Amino acid sequence: MTGKDTPRRVRTAAALTWVMAPTGLLLVLAGLLELRWWSTPSASRLVALLASLKAEYGAAPPALLRGGREGAVELVVLGVVCAACATLAPLVARGRRWARTCVLAVGTGTFVLGLMGIGADSWALQDREGYYHTLAQSTAGAHIPTIKALFYADWYPWLEDIAQGAQVLASLAVIVALAVAAMWHTDYFVAKRATEAAPTAWDDALARIREQNSRERLGARQPE
């Protein structure tokens, strides 16, 4: 099956499926960097300090990265799934029905999970600046410099937001493109497409044997 034989909408869907690879790798990078921060002594000291201030002053701690190590692991797993899904792009271009179904299922699942992650971050009860303001209004304002020194770099949340947003957009684009391709080119997607490779020497030999046997049978049937 050549590229000219592949419908344009199918080629577009396959190309968008490939896009899930870089977005997945970006998620993996964000998750690994967050896991690295959670393993540092600064993270442990910060969590202990925030818990102490909550118990002493009643100040609710700010939202941290994805809610802990579990959230970072979720980013890594989601990124790996997206990157693995991208490897089905060549099979989608060749019209494999099962590959199209798998990409649609994975794309829908990752889209929903990505939206849930973004929604959870948006509904965080208190951000970092709001937490500093709460402490400044109480007698715990002296702890603000220590907390700032222990917090992760400011670009961590930005990287996470960019990775999540790119993954959600890529998944949505794949879902729409595959749905359009499936509707316009229903007959193109089959369970298993016949191979169009050139015949081998073994195939040629078998063909000659079948042809010779056919001639012998035809000769035997002719009257003398």
C-alpha positions as CSV (number, residue, x, y, z in Angstrom):
1,M,0.0,0.0,0.0
2,T,1.7,3.2,-1.2
3,G,1.2,6.7,0.2
4,K,-0.8,7.7,-2.9
5,D,-3.3,4.9,-2.1
6,T,-3.9,6.1,1.4
7,P,-6.8,8.6,1.6
8,R,-5.8,12.1,2.7
9,R,-8.0,12.0,5.8
10,V,-6.4,8.7,6.9
11,R,-2.9,10.2,6.4
12,T,-4.0,13.2,8.6
13,A,-5.2,10.9,11.3
14,A,-2.0,8.9,11.2
15,A,0.1,12.1,11.4
16,L,-1.8,13.3,14.4
17,T,-1.4,9.9,16.0
18,W,2.4,10.5,15.8
19,V,2.0,13.8,17.6
20,M,1.0,11.9,20.7
21,A,4.6,10.7,21.0
22,P,6.3,14.1,21.8
23,T,3.4,15.1,24.1
24,G,3.7,11.8,25.9
25,L,7.4,12.2,26.3
26,L,6.8,15.7,27.7
27,L,4.5,14.3,30.3
28,V,7.1,11.7,31.2
29,L,9.7,14.4,31.6
30,A,7.5,16.5,33.9
31,G,6.6,13.4,36.0
32,L,10.3,12.4,36.4
33,L,11.4,15.9,37.4
34,E,8.6,16.0,40.0
35,L,9.6,12.6,41.3
36,R,13.1,13.8,41.6
37,W,12.0,16.9,43.6
38,W,9.8,14.7,45.9
39,S,12.9,12.6,46.7
40,T,14.9,15.6,47.9
41,P,15.4,16.6,51.6
42,S,13.8,20.0,50.8
43,A,10.5,18.3,49.9
44,S,10.4,16.3,53.1
45,R,11.2,19.4,55.2
46,L,8.6,21.5,53.4
47,V,5.8,18.9,53.9
48,A,6.7,18.7,57.6
49,L,6.8,22.5,58.0
50,L,3.4,22.9,56.2
51,A,1.8,20.3,58.4
52,S,3.3,22.0,61.6
53,L,1.9,25.4,60.6
54,K,-1.5,23.9,59.9
55,A,-1.6,22.3,63.3
56,E,-0.4,25.4,65.1
57,Y,-2.1,28.2,63.1
58,G,-4.8,26.4,61.2
59,A,-3.4,27.6,57.8
60,A,-4.4,25.2,55.1
61,P,-1.3,24.3,53.1
62,P,-1.1,25.3,49.4
63,A,-1.5,22.8,46.5
64,L,1.7,21.1,45.8
65,L,2.8,19.4,42.6
66,R,0.0,16.9,41.5
67,G,-0.7,16.2,45.2
68,G,2.5,14.1,45.8
69,R,4.5,11.3,44.4
70,E,1.4,9.5,43.2
71,G,0.4,12.3,40.9
72,A,3.9,12.4,39.4
73,V,3.7,8.7,38.8
74,E,0.4,9.2,37.1
75,L,2.0,11.7,34.7
76,V,4.8,9.2,33.8
77,V,2.3,6.4,33.2
78,L,0.0,8.6,31.1
79,G,3.0,9.8,29.1
80,V,4.2,6.3,28.4
81,V,0.7,5.3,27.2
82,C,0.5,8.2,24.9
83,A,3.9,7.5,23.4
84,A,3.1,3.8,23.0
85,C,-0.1,4.7,21.2
86,A,1.8,6.8,18.7
87,T,3.6,3.6,17.4
88,L,0.3,2.5,15.9
89,A,0.3,5.4,13.4
90,P,1.8,3.3,10.5
91,L,-0.9,0.7,11.0
92,V,-3.6,3.3,11.0
93,A,-2.2,4.6,7.7
94,R,-2.3,1.0,6.3
95,G,-6.0,0.7,7.2
96,R,-5.8,-1.7,10.1
97,R,-9.2,-1.7,11.8
98,W,-7.9,-2.9,15.2
99,A,-5.2,-0.2,15.2
100,R,-7.8,2.5,14.6
101,T,-10.0,1.1,17.4
102,C,-7.0,1.0,19.8
103,V,-6.0,4.5,19.1
104,L,-9.5,5.8,19.5
105,A,-9.9,4.0,22.8
106,V,-6.5,5.2,24.1
107,G,-7.1,8.7,22.8
108,T,-10.5,9.0,24.5
109,G,-9.1,7.6,27.8
110,T,-6.1,9.9,27.9
111,F,-8.3,12.9,26.9
112,V,-10.6,12.2,29.9
113,L,-7.7,11.6,32.3
114,G,-6.0,14.8,31.1
115,L,-9.1,16.9,31.6
116,M,-9.5,15.4,35.1
117,G,-5.9,16.3,36.0
118,I,-6.3,19.9,34.7
119,G,-9.6,20.2,36.6
120,A,-8.1,18.9,39.8
121,D,-5.3,21.6,39.5
122,S,-7.8,24.3,38.8
123,W,-9.9,23.5,41.8
124,A,-7.0,23.6,44.2
125,L,-8.2,25.3,47.4
126,Q,-5.2,27.6,47.8
127,D,-2.2,28.6,45.7
128,R,1.2,29.5,46.9
129,E,0.7,33.3,46.9
130,G,-2.6,33.0,48.8
131,Y,-0.8,30.9,51.4
132,Y,1.9,33.5,51.9
133,H,-0.8,36.1,52.4
134,T,-2.5,34.0,55.0
135,L,0.7,33.5,56.9
136,A,1.6,37.2,56.7
137,Q,-1.8,38.1,58.3
138,S,-0.8,35.9,61.3
139,T,2.2,35.6,63.6
140,A,3.6,32.9,61.3
141,G,4.9,35.4,58.7
142,A,8.5,34.8,59.9
143,H,8.3,31.3,58.3
144,I,7.7,32.6,54.8
145,P,11.4,33.0,53.8
146,T,12.0,29.4,54.9
147,I,9.1,28.1,52.9
148,K,10.1,29.9,49.8
149,A,13.6,28.5,50.1
150,L,12.2,24.9,50.3
151,F,9.7,25.2,47.5
152,Y,10.3,23.8,44.0
153,A,11.4,26.0,41.1
154,D,8.7,28.3,39.6
155,W,9.0,26.6,36.2
156,Y,7.8,23.2,37.6
157,P,4.1,24.1,37.5
158,W,4.5,25.7,34.1
159,L,6.1,22.6,32.6
160,E,3.3,20.4,34.0
161,D,0.6,22.7,32.7
162,I,2.2,22.8,29.2
163,A,2.6,19.0,29.1
164,Q,-1.0,18.4,30.3
165,G,-2.5,21.0,27.9
166,A,-0.5,19.6,24.9
167,Q,-1.6,16.0,25.7
168,V,-5.3,16.9,26.0
169,L,-5.2,18.8,22.7
170,A,-3.3,16.0,20.9
171,S,-5.7,13.4,22.2
172,L,-8.7,15.5,21.1
173,A,-7.2,16.0,17.6
174,V,-6.6,12.3,17.2
175,I,-10.2,11.4,18.2
176,V,-11.7,13.9,15.8
177,A,-9.4,13.0,12.9
178,L,-9.9,9.2,13.3
179,A,-13.7,9.7,13.6
180,V,-13.8,11.7,10.4
181,A,-11.5,9.2,8.6
182,A,-13.7,6.3,9.8
183,M,-16.9,7.9,8.5
184,W,-15.5,9.0,5.1
185,H,-13.5,5.9,4.4
186,T,-15.3,3.0,6.0
187,D,-14.2,0.5,3.4
188,Y,-10.5,1.4,3.8
189,F,-10.2,0.0,7.3
190,V,-10.2,-3.8,7.3
191,A,-9.4,-6.5,9.8
192,K,-6.4,-7.6,7.8
193,R,-5.1,-6.2,4.5
194,A,-3.7,-8.6,2.0
195,T,0.0,-8.3,1.4
196,E,1.2,-6.7,-1.9
197,A,4.8,-7.8,-1.8
198,A,6.5,-9.0,-4.9
199,P,6.5,-12.8,-5.4
200,T,9.6,-14.6,-4.1
201,A,11.6,-17.4,-5.9
202,W,9.7,-20.0,-3.9
203,D,6.4,-18.5,-5.0
204,D,7.6,-18.7,-8.7
205,A,8.7,-22.3,-8.3
206,L,5.3,-23.3,-6.8
207,A,3.5,-21.5,-9.7
208,R,5.6,-23.4,-12.3
209,I,4.8,-26.7,-10.6
210,R,1.1,-25.9,-10.5
211,E,1.2,-24.9,-14.2
212,Q,3.1,-28.1,-15.2
213,N,0.6,-30.3,-13.3
214,S,-2.3,-28.5,-15.0
215,R,-0.8,-29.2,-18.4
216,E,-0.2,-32.8,-17.6
217,R,-3.8,-33.3,-16.5
218,L,-5.0,-31.5,-19.6
219,G,-2.8,-33.7,-21.9
220,A,-4.1,-36.9,-20.2
221,R,-7.7,-35.9,-20.9
222,Q,-7.1,-35.4,-24.6
223,P,-8.1,-38.5,-26.8
224,E,-5.3,-40.2,-28.7
